[in-house]
Amino acid sequence: MYHHSGSVARQAAGSGAGLLDPVASDSESIVFQRCTWCGTAMYHRLLCPVCQGSDLRTERSEGVGTVRHATIVHRNTPAARNVSLVELAEGFVVRGRVMGPLIGIHSGDRVRLSTAKDPVRGEPVFQLVDEPYRAWT
Ligand SMILES: [Zn+2]
């Protein structure tokens, strides 16, 4: 008696399945490329650094990562600022800034994306993830 509604719902869902999500214009997340051949994640590359494949698909990062290298830059800026390399959970590395005290940012610190594009420099900005304890301090 009521089975007709189910087929209508399936048709509607199927018609939208081929559409790509609009990944640009979202400033609160980082998009990256993943090689469809070997699965390597990369940021702002045209070719896969591992297999040189050019068949890359765009994915959206969760925005959670770990500081791999942190430096303090004094040049060309009125105030010293932090420049860090952050390895995201998906396996790619971005250059950006971590908010917080400059001396309080170290390799291994866990960070979370705050803004994908700093309005001044267009760099991703991260914030330290507050942890209730530190295992090795
Ligand atoms: Zn590859």
py3Dmol code that shows the C-alpha trace and the ligand (Angstrom):
import py3Dmol

protein = """\
ATOM      1  CA  MET A   1       0.000   0.000   0.000  1.00  0.00           C
ATOM      2  CA  TYR A   2       2.652   2.503   1.049  1.00  0.00           C
ATOM      3  CA  HIS A   3       5.694   1.109  -0.720  1.00  0.00           C
ATOM      4  CA  HIS A   4       5.666   3.745  -3.482  1.00  0.00           C
ATOM      5  CA  SER A   5       7.270   6.462  -1.320  1.00  0.00           C
ATOM      6  CA  GLY A   6      10.470   4.471  -0.872  1.00  0.00           C
ATOM      7  CA  SER A   7      11.370   4.395  -4.564  1.00  0.00           C
ATOM      8  CA  VAL A   8      10.831   8.145  -4.871  1.00  0.00           C
ATOM      9  CA  ALA A   9      13.261   8.789  -2.010  1.00  0.00           C
ATOM     10  CA  ARG A  10      15.922   6.545  -3.582  1.00  0.00           C
ATOM     11  CA  GLN A  11      15.654   8.337  -6.914  1.00  0.00           C
ATOM     12  CA  ALA A  12      16.081  11.725  -5.281  1.00  0.00           C
ATOM     13  CA  ALA A  13      19.150  10.573  -3.372  1.00  0.00           C
ATOM     14  CA  GLY A  14      20.721   9.011  -6.450  1.00  0.00           C
ATOM     15  CA  SER A  15      20.399  12.110  -8.573  1.00  0.00           C
ATOM     16  CA  GLY A  16      22.629  14.099  -6.226  1.00  0.00           C
ATOM     17  CA  ALA A  17      25.324  11.482  -5.693  1.00  0.00           C
ATOM     18  CA  GLY A  18      27.470  12.573  -8.635  1.00  0.00           C
ATOM     19  CA  LEU A  19      27.839  16.149  -7.519  1.00  0.00           C
ATOM     20  CA  LEU A  20      31.105  17.239  -5.967  1.00  0.00           C
ATOM     21  CA  ASP A  21      31.064  19.090  -2.703  1.00  0.00           C
ATOM     22  CA  PRO A  22      32.164  22.701  -3.096  1.00  0.00           C
ATOM     23  CA  VAL A  23      35.454  22.559  -1.190  1.00  0.00           C
ATOM     24  CA  ALA A  24      36.698  26.072  -1.912  1.00  0.00           C
ATOM     25  CA  SER A  25      35.545  29.196  -0.122  1.00  0.00           C
ATOM     26  CA  ASP A  26      35.521  27.533   3.292  1.00  0.00           C
ATOM     27  CA  SER A  27      38.071  29.432   5.339  1.00  0.00           C
ATOM     28  CA  GLU A  28      37.677  27.221   8.391  1.00  0.00           C
ATOM     29  CA  SER A  29      39.212  24.110   6.931  1.00  0.00           C
ATOM     30  CA  ILE A  30      42.306  23.153   4.974  1.00  0.00           C
ATOM     31  CA  VAL A  31      41.913  21.305   1.730  1.00  0.00           C
ATOM     32  CA  PHE A  32      44.718  19.123   0.479  1.00  0.00           C
ATOM     33  CA  GLN A  33      45.417  16.729  -2.366  1.00  0.00           C
ATOM     34  CA  ARG A  34      45.632  12.975  -2.157  1.00  0.00           C
ATOM     35  CA  CYS A  35      47.193  10.839  -4.879  1.00  0.00           C
ATOM     36  CA  THR A  36      44.645   8.429  -6.280  1.00  0.00           C
ATOM     37  CA  TRP A  37      47.439   5.994  -7.197  1.00  0.00           C
ATOM     38  CA  CYS A  38      49.419   5.584  -3.982  1.00  0.00           C
ATOM     39  CA  GLY A  39      47.299   7.462  -1.445  1.00  0.00           C
ATOM     40  CA  THR A  40      49.985   9.988  -0.470  1.00  0.00           C
ATOM     41  CA  ALA A  41      48.608  13.198   1.012  1.00  0.00           C
ATOM     42  CA  MET A  42      50.188  16.504  -0.023  1.00  0.00           C
ATOM     43  CA  TYR A  43      49.572  20.222   0.150  1.00  0.00           C
ATOM     44  CA  HIS A  44      49.652  22.580  -2.810  1.00  0.00           C
ATOM     45  CA  ARG A  45      51.391  20.175  -5.175  1.00  0.00           C
ATOM     46  CA  LEU A  46      50.703  19.439  -8.789  1.00  0.00           C
ATOM     47  CA  LEU A  47      52.425  16.071  -8.816  1.00  0.00           C
ATOM     48  CA  CYS A  48      52.605  13.315  -6.233  1.00  0.00           C
ATOM     49  CA  PRO A  49      56.082  13.507  -4.577  1.00  0.00           C
ATOM     50  CA  VAL A  50      56.159   9.729  -4.221  1.00  0.00           C
ATOM     51  CA  CYS A  51      55.011   8.319  -7.559  1.00  0.00           C
ATOM     52  CA  GLN A  52      54.921  11.520  -9.685  1.00  0.00           C
ATOM     53  CA  GLY A  53      51.271  10.823 -10.416  1.00  0.00           C
ATOM     54  CA  SER A  54      49.154  13.762 -11.483  1.00  0.00           C
ATOM     55  CA  ASP A  55      45.825  12.162 -10.674  1.00  0.00           C
ATOM     56  CA  LEU A  56      45.114  13.955  -7.411  1.00  0.00           C
ATOM     57  CA  ARG A  57      41.839  14.372  -5.643  1.00  0.00           C
ATOM     58  CA  THR A  58      40.998  17.173  -3.242  1.00  0.00           C
ATOM     59  CA  GLU A  59      40.063  16.304   0.312  1.00  0.00           C
ATOM     60  CA  ARG A  60      39.238  18.315   3.384  1.00  0.00           C
ATOM     61  CA  SER A  61      41.426  18.015   6.465  1.00  0.00           C
ATOM     62  CA  GLU A  62      40.096  17.568   9.979  1.00  0.00           C
ATOM     63  CA  GLY A  63      42.521  20.330  10.983  1.00  0.00           C
ATOM     64  CA  VAL A  64      44.218  18.405  13.773  1.00  0.00           C
ATOM     65  CA  GLY A  65      47.970  17.981  13.706  1.00  0.00           C
ATOM     66  CA  THR A  66      51.343  17.989  15.410  1.00  0.00           C
ATOM     67  CA  VAL A  67      54.070  20.641  15.338  1.00  0.00           C
ATOM     68  CA  ARG A  68      57.097  19.264  13.505  1.00  0.00           C
ATOM     69  CA  HIS A  69      59.274  22.360  13.538  1.00  0.00           C
ATOM     70  CA  ALA A  70      58.806  25.736  15.184  1.00  0.00           C
ATOM     71  CA  THR A  71      60.883  28.841  14.568  1.00  0.00           C
ATOM     72  CA  ILE A  72      60.590  32.465  15.616  1.00  0.00           C
ATOM     73  CA  VAL A  73      60.922  35.008  12.846  1.00  0.00           C
ATOM     74  CA  HIS A  74      62.095  38.525  13.677  1.00  0.00           C
ATOM     75  CA  ARG A  75      62.759  39.813  10.180  1.00  0.00           C
ATOM     76  CA  ASN A  76      60.368  42.000   8.193  1.00  0.00           C
ATOM     77  CA  THR A  77      57.851  42.147  10.951  1.00  0.00           C
ATOM     78  CA  PRO A  78      57.242  44.620  13.780  1.00  0.00           C
ATOM     79  CA  ALA A  79      56.811  41.819  16.276  1.00  0.00           C
ATOM     80  CA  ALA A  80      58.443  38.412  16.409  1.00  0.00           C
ATOM     81  CA  ARG A  81      56.145  35.749  15.152  1.00  0.00           C
ATOM     82  CA  ASN A  82      56.007  32.017  15.171  1.00  0.00           C
ATOM     83  CA  VAL A  83      56.411  30.055  11.965  1.00  0.00           C
ATOM     84  CA  SER A  84      55.768  26.368  12.276  1.00  0.00           C
ATOM     85  CA  LEU A  85      55.582  23.302  10.146  1.00  0.00           C
ATOM     86  CA  VAL A  86      52.538  21.335  11.183  1.00  0.00           C
ATOM     87  CA  GLU A  87      51.939  17.761  10.155  1.00  0.00           C
ATOM     88  CA  LEU A  88      48.219  17.156   9.853  1.00  0.00           C
ATOM     89  CA  ALA A  89      46.619  13.890  10.894  1.00  0.00           C
ATOM     90  CA  GLU A  90      46.033  13.069   7.219  1.00  0.00           C
ATOM     91  CA  GLY A  91      49.800  12.965   6.657  1.00  0.00           C
ATOM     92  CA  PHE A  92      50.698  16.212   4.907  1.00  0.00           C
ATOM     93  CA  VAL A  93      52.692  19.164   6.213  1.00  0.00           C
ATOM     94  CA  VAL A  94      51.718  22.825   6.035  1.00  0.00           C
ATOM     95  CA  ARG A  95      53.596  25.970   6.956  1.00  0.00           C
ATOM     96  CA  GLY A  96      51.669  28.263   9.218  1.00  0.00           C
ATOM     97  CA  ARG A  97      51.503  30.006  12.531  1.00  0.00           C
ATOM     98  CA  VAL A  98      50.668  28.690  15.980  1.00  0.00           C
ATOM     99  CA  MET A  99      49.020  31.136  18.338  1.00  0.00           C
ATOM    100  CA  GLY A 100      50.324  31.407  21.861  1.00  0.00           C
ATOM    101  CA  PRO A 101      53.549  32.352  23.657  1.00  0.00           C
ATOM    102  CA  LEU A 102      56.451  32.099  21.209  1.00  0.00           C
ATOM    103  CA  ILE A 103      58.598  30.114  23.619  1.00  0.00           C
ATOM    104  CA  GLY A 104      55.746  27.767  24.446  1.00  0.00           C
ATOM    105  CA  ILE A 105      55.526  26.080  21.067  1.00  0.00           C
ATOM    106  CA  HIS A 106      57.636  22.980  20.577  1.00  0.00           C
ATOM    107  CA  SER A 107      57.988  20.087  18.212  1.00  0.00           C
ATOM    108  CA  GLY A 108      55.486  17.432  19.179  1.00  0.00           C
ATOM    109  CA  ASP A 109      52.852  19.841  20.453  1.00  0.00           C
ATOM    110  CA  ARG A 110      49.360  18.980  19.300  1.00  0.00           C
ATOM    111  CA  VAL A 111      47.508  21.752  17.526  1.00  0.00           C
ATOM    112  CA  ARG A 112      44.143  22.352  15.968  1.00  0.00           C
ATOM    113  CA  LEU A 113      43.315  24.591  13.033  1.00  0.00           C
ATOM    114  CA  SER A 114      41.923  27.953  14.044  1.00  0.00           C
ATOM    115  CA  THR A 115      41.730  29.711  10.692  1.00  0.00           C
ATOM    116  CA  ALA A 116      42.703  28.270   7.338  1.00  0.00           C
ATOM    117  CA  LYS A 117      43.674  31.667   5.965  1.00  0.00           C
ATOM    118  CA  ASP A 118      45.192  34.390   8.075  1.00  0.00           C
ATOM    119  CA  PRO A 119      43.657  37.622   6.698  1.00  0.00           C
ATOM    120  CA  VAL A 120      47.108  39.265   6.635  1.00  0.00           C
ATOM    121  CA  ARG A 121      49.372  36.574   5.251  1.00  0.00           C
ATOM    122  CA  GLY A 122      46.965  33.979   3.961  1.00  0.00           C
ATOM    123  CA  GLU A 123      48.612  31.315   6.070  1.00  0.00           C
ATOM    124  CA  PRO A 124      46.857  28.711   8.161  1.00  0.00           C
ATOM    125  CA  VAL A 125      46.742  29.586  11.857  1.00  0.00           C
ATOM    126  CA  PHE A 126      46.694  26.915  14.543  1.00  0.00           C
ATOM    127  CA  GLN A 127      46.050  26.917  18.245  1.00  0.00           C
ATOM    128  CA  LEU A 128      47.577  24.636  20.824  1.00  0.00           C
ATOM    129  CA  VAL A 129      45.357  21.816  21.981  1.00  0.00           C
ATOM    130  CA  ASP A 130      45.005  22.096  25.707  1.00  0.00           C
ATOM    131  CA  GLU A 131      45.949  18.885  27.375  1.00  0.00           C
ATOM    132  CA  PRO A 132      45.135  18.119  31.003  1.00  0.00           C
ATOM    133  CA  TYR A 133      48.579  16.618  31.460  1.00  0.00           C
ATOM    134  CA  ARG A 134      51.859  16.198  29.659  1.00  0.00           C
ATOM    135  CA  ALA A 135      53.346  12.766  29.573  1.00  0.00           C
ATOM    136  CA  TRP A 136      57.001  13.779  29.440  1.00  0.00           C
ATOM    137  CA  THR A 137      57.604  17.053  31.237  1.00  0.00           C
TER     138      THR A 137
END
"""
ligand_1 = """\
1
ZN
Zn 51.340 8.883 -5.693
"""
view = py3Dmol.view(width=600, height=400)
view.addModel(protein, "pdb")
view.setStyle({"model": 0}, {"cartoon": {"style": "trace"}})
view.addModel(ligand_1, "xyz")
view.setStyle({"model": 1}, {"stick": {}})
view.zoomTo()
view.show()
